[in-house]
Each structure stands twice: as C-alpha cells, then as structure tokens.
Amino acid sequence: MTTTGLVLCGGRSSRMGRDKPWLPWRGQPVLAHVVEQLAQAVDEVLIVSAPDQVLPPTPARRVEDREEGLGPLAGLMAGLSASAEGLVFVTAADSPFLTPAFVAAVLSRGGAAAPEAQGRVQTLSAAYPAEAGRGAEALLAQGKRRPLDLLERIGFERLSLDDLPDPDSIRGFNTPDEYLAAVRADAPEGLARVSLEGPDRSAAEEQHVPVGTLREILVSAGADPELLDGDQLAAPYVACLDGRIPLRDARVPIGAGEQIRLIKT
C-alpha cells in the first residue's frame, strides 16, 4: 500500500505571534525537521499551505488549501485529494518530537486510526485513507469543520497512546512559552544573535544571548528599557528578524541561531 505523509501548515499562528513553520528546531526550521522525519516512514511527503504562504524550502510537494477560514478539515481535504491512493499520516508543522517509528506504528493498523490521550482523539497525529478527501468535502458542505467528524464518518480505530512508540510525537507548541520551554529543554545552550543600532545608525558588535522572547533577548543584550512600551517596541524602533521580518511585538519567541537587529526607523 502506498503511504503519504501530510503536513498541515496553513494555520494563522496567532497565539505564537509568528509563522510556526519557520521556528528553529535542531538547526533548521521545524517544518524541515518534520518533513525529514516523515520521509523516513512514508513514500511521499506533501505540505498543505495557505495560498501565497511563504514557507522554508523542503523537498516535499506542496498543495494549496484555497478554502480560507475553514480550519484544518479544509486542509485535510486538499491534502487527501492530492495524495496517492493508499493511507495518509497527517500531522502539523509544529510537531518537533514526531518520529518515524510513531508514524509507522499508526500506519501499520492498515486503515483510519488515531491515538487517544486523556480522552482526546489526536486527529492531527492520525492515519486517514486518501479517499476520505471526498468525505471531508461533504462535511464542509454541511458546515462541519472538525477532523474528528471525518474520522467518525469513515470509522476509525482508537489507539492507546501508551501502546505506541515515542508518545511525545503528538506534542506541539502553540504559544511562545510552549516553544521556548521545548527549546530550552532540548538544547539549553541555544543562543540568538542580537545587534543594537546606535543613534548614528551604526550597528554595534553582534552579541550572542540565550533564546527567549524578543523582550528577553533585547534585555539580555543591554537594550535601554525605554525601547519597550508594554508588550510592544516603542516607536520608532523595530526589530528585524533574519533580515526579512519586521517585529514590534516583544512577546514573540526568538530561537537558536536567529538574528535580531534593532533599528530606528
């Protein structure tokens, strides 16, 4: 049977404050890490993204979810419909602890199957038959939005998480605190790079400080506390992440290896 790995990336990451697929994890964006893990257990990996969403480069094939605002079930429909006939393991981009052994164990059931942890079905760590894309389309037409509705429609096997290898595979991170706790536990020595632009617009020597929120790394680098206005950078300052993303929210997490340049606009 052909197997596919499906990574859903189209979420808005509103609680994180930045696009989760780009968050650094073990030396690369977490999306690239998840694709690597899946590729060891399936025949092909697909990524489902929002239209025009900018994602880190990976060898996975990309599919767009054009049903904006309809949640993960719409992403499932797009991905399942694009998958080869067979069985599809579905996960999210922020699955840093996913392992090939876990994926293989769920797929080994031979049909729709999902782990259950503390009474909650893990719909985004589950196996779906590719033909279930049609069922997802029917549910969306009825105004239903939950992946669990699809699993119940097609009939699925509930798996005890305790019986699966590497049960941490279901863990993700939705908030800055969750991400930073995971990073600090996994690589306590992780450092971000910070440079503070002087009044004459000259950049000070780059510093290496522990990972943290934008507020925490600026404080560690010796930035003037007056640059912060509550949870935002005070105007006219802006932090530039890796030379491409402007940030003002001081609660945003900054991971290992990322570069922040604080400039006065």
Secondary structure as UniProt FT lines:
FT   STRAND          3..8
FT   TURN            14..17
FT   HELIX           20..22
FT   STRAND          24..25
FT   TURN            26..27
FT   STRAND          28..29
FT   HELIX           30..39
FT   TURN            40..41
FT   STRAND          44..49
FT   TURN            51..52
FT   STRAND          61..64
FT   TURN            68..69
FT   HELIX           72..82
FT   STRAND          87..92
FT   TURN            96..97
FT   HELIX           100..107
FT   TURN            108..109
FT   STRAND          113..117
FT   TURN            118..119
FT   STRAND          120..121
FT   TURN            123..124
FT   STRAND          126..129
FT   TURN            130..131
FT   HELIX           132..141
FT   TURN            142..143
FT   HELIX           147..154
FT   STRAND          157..160
FT   HELIX           161..163
FT   HELIX           167..170
FT   HELIX           176..186
FT   TURN            188..189
FT   STRAND          191..197
FT   TURN            199..200
FT   STRAND          207..210
FT   STRAND          212..213
FT   HELIX           214..220
FT   TURN            221..222
FT   HELIX           225..227
FT   STRAND          228..229
FT   TURN            230..231
FT   STRAND          232..233
FT   TURN            235..236
FT   STRAND          237..241
FT   TURN            242..244
FT   STRAND          245..247
FT   TURN            250..251
FT   STRAND          253..254
FT   TURN            256..257
FT   STRAND          259..264
//
